[in-house]
Each structure stands twice: as structure tokens, then as C-alpha cells.
């Protein structure tokens, strides 16, 4: 399925770091920043999470919920959250269901070996569940400000 701006965001249910199931439809009435990142506790992903953490109150003020998604399990998420004091929900997509739904799994070349990994991507979803902005191949520097500008 192709994902594009202006379409209804594909619904999903995933286990969250609060040990509850999160369904995208639960967030109708709020803006959702759905961000996919490759791996807990890696330099780029830690930097991205820290940027979200430092702007957390600004997102709250814009009626926006941040949901981080990776293929890591809950144990990994718990350590990541504890290490960085992450105040938002991280979702565990160990089955790659949502990653596939949002087309963020891409072939990557790591140290000369090709493997499938998550391409850092962010989807902005409005209060009615419509995708308003898609960021692919995200570079962390300046990304959070760009999202905030788009939400306000």
C-alpha cells in the first residue's frame, strides 16, 4: 500500500512502553507525531529522542502526541526510556507490521553487508487521522523544529 499526504493514516494496534495496547484511532482529536527510528540506544536514535524530549512541552502545547516506533522489544525500550528520561510512548513493532504498513523498511548497506532496516521517517497526522506531512530519510539536525513549524 502506498502512503501519501492527504490520505487517512493506516490504523494499527501495538504494545506501548506503558504496557498498554495503543491503537492509532485512540488519538483522534489530537495531532500525532508518529516517528520510526532504527534502534534503541544508538547514537542517531538517542540524539533524535533527546530532541523530542527537550521539545516535549511544545508538542503538548500544540495538542500533539509523540509516538516512537522501532522493532526493539519492550525490555530494550524500557532501558532506552530510563537512560534518556523519555516522557512519551515508544511502541514495539517486533513483527514489523506497522513498519511494513508505513513502508519504512528499506535495504541498507551496513559495513558492506546489505540488510533490511528502518529508514528514519516521521508522519504527521491531524486530529481527524489524516496524514498531513511525511518526512523520509530524516536527518536529526533541525528535524524537530521543522515538525513544530508544521504543527503550529
C-alpha positions as CSV (number, residue, x, y, z in Angstrom):
1,X,0.0,0.0,0.0
2,X,1.3,3.4,-0.9
3,X,1.4,6.0,1.8
4,X,0.9,9.7,0.8
5,X,0.0,13.0,2.3
6,X,-3.7,13.7,2.4
7,X,-4.7,10.0,3.0
8,X,-6.2,8.5,6.1
9,X,-3.4,7.2,8.2
10,X,-3.4,3.4,8.3
11,X,-4.7,2.2,11.6
12,X,-2.8,-0.2,13.9
13,X,-2.5,-1.5,17.4
14,X,0.9,-2.0,19.1
15,X,2.1,-2.6,22.6
16,X,3.5,0.5,24.2
17,X,6.2,1.2,26.7
18,X,3.4,1.8,29.3
19,X,2.4,-1.9,28.8
20,X,-0.9,-0.9,27.2
21,X,-2.0,-1.5,23.6
22,X,-2.1,1.7,21.6
23,X,-4.4,2.0,18.6
24,X,-3.9,4.9,16.3
25,X,-7.7,5.6,16.4
26,X,-7.4,6.3,20.2
27,X,-5.7,9.6,19.2
28,X,-8.5,11.0,17.1
29,X,-8.9,14.6,18.3
30,X,-5.1,15.1,18.8
31,X,-2.3,15.6,16.4
32,X,0.1,12.6,16.2
33,X,3.8,12.7,15.5
34,X,4.5,9.1,14.5
35,X,8.2,8.6,14.2
36,X,10.0,5.5,13.1
37,X,13.6,5.0,14.2
38,X,16.1,2.2,13.6
39,X,17.3,1.1,17.0
40,X,17.2,2.0,20.7
41,X,20.4,3.2,22.3
42,X,22.3,4.0,19.1
43,X,23.8,7.5,18.6
44,X,21.4,8.9,16.0
45,X,18.3,7.5,17.6
46,X,19.4,8.7,21.1
47,X,20.0,12.2,19.6
48,X,16.6,12.2,17.9
49,X,14.8,11.0,21.1
50,X,16.6,13.7,23.1
51,X,15.5,16.4,20.7
52,X,11.9,15.2,21.1
53,X,12.3,15.1,24.9
54,X,13.7,18.7,25.0
55,X,10.7,20.0,23.0
56,X,8.1,17.8,24.7
57,X,6.2,20.7,26.3
58,X,6.0,22.5,23.0
59,X,4.3,19.4,21.4
60,X,1.9,19.2,24.4
61,X,1.0,22.9,23.9
62,X,0.2,22.1,20.2
63,X,-2.2,19.2,21.3
64,X,0.3,16.7,19.8
65,X,1.2,13.2,20.9
66,X,4.6,11.7,20.1
67,X,4.7,8.0,19.4
68,X,8.1,6.4,18.6
69,X,8.2,3.1,16.8
70,X,11.1,0.7,16.3
71,X,11.5,-3.1,16.0
72,X,13.0,-3.3,19.5
73,X,11.3,-5.2,22.2
74,X,9.9,-3.8,25.5
75,X,13.0,-4.6,27.5
76,X,15.1,-2.6,25.1
77,X,12.5,0.3,25.1
78,X,12.4,0.3,29.0
79,X,16.2,0.8,29.1
80,X,16.1,3.5,26.4
81,X,13.4,5.4,28.3
82,X,15.2,5.1,31.6
83,X,18.5,6.2,30.1
84,X,17.1,9.3,28.4
85,X,14.1,10.1,30.6
86,X,11.7,9.8,27.7
87,X,8.2,11.1,28.6
88,X,6.3,9.8,25.6
89,X,5.3,6.3,24.4
90,X,7.6,4.0,22.5
91,X,5.8,1.3,20.5
92,X,7.3,-2.1,19.9
93,X,6.9,-3.4,16.4
94,X,8.9,-6.7,16.6
95,X,6.7,-8.3,13.9
96,X,7.4,-5.3,11.6
97,X,3.6,-5.0,10.9
98,X,3.4,-1.2,11.3
99,X,6.8,-0.7,9.7
100,X,5.5,-2.5,6.6
101,X,2.2,-0.7,6.7
102,X,4.0,2.7,6.6
103,X,6.7,1.5,4.2
104,X,9.7,2.4,6.3
105,X,11.7,-0.9,5.9
106,X,14.4,-0.3,3.4
107,X,17.5,-2.1,2.3
108,X,20.6,-0.6,4.0
109,X,24.2,-1.1,3.4
110,X,25.9,-1.6,6.8
111,X,29.6,-2.2,6.7
112,X,29.4,-3.7,3.3
113,X,26.5,-6.0,4.1
114,X,23.0,-5.4,2.8
115,X,20.2,-5.8,5.3
116,X,16.7,-4.6,5.8
117,X,16.3,-1.8,8.4
118,X,14.1,1.1,9.4
119,X,14.6,4.3,7.4
120,X,14.2,7.2,9.8
121,X,10.8,8.6,9.0
122,X,8.2,10.8,10.6
123,X,4.5,11.1,9.8
124,X,2.3,14.0,11.0
125,X,-1.3,13.0,11.4
126,X,-4.0,15.6,12.1
127,X,-6.9,15.4,14.6
128,X,-9.1,13.5,12.0
129,X,-6.5,10.9,11.4
130,X,-5.2,12.3,8.0
131,X,-1.5,12.3,7.2
132,X,-0.6,15.9,6.6
133,X,3.2,15.6,6.2
134,X,5.7,12.8,5.5
135,X,9.4,13.0,6.2
136,X,11.6,10.3,4.8
137,X,15.3,9.8,5.2
138,X,15.2,12.1,8.2
139,X,18.3,13.9,9.3
140,X,18.1,14.6,13.0
141,X,19.5,18.2,13.0
142,X,16.7,20.7,12.6
143,X,14.0,18.0,12.2
144,X,12.1,18.7,15.5
145,X,11.9,22.4,14.7
146,X,10.6,21.6,11.2
147,X,7.9,19.3,12.8
148,X,6.9,22.0,15.3
149,X,6.7,24.6,12.5
150,X,4.4,22.3,10.5
151,X,2.2,21.6,13.5
152,X,1.6,25.2,14.5
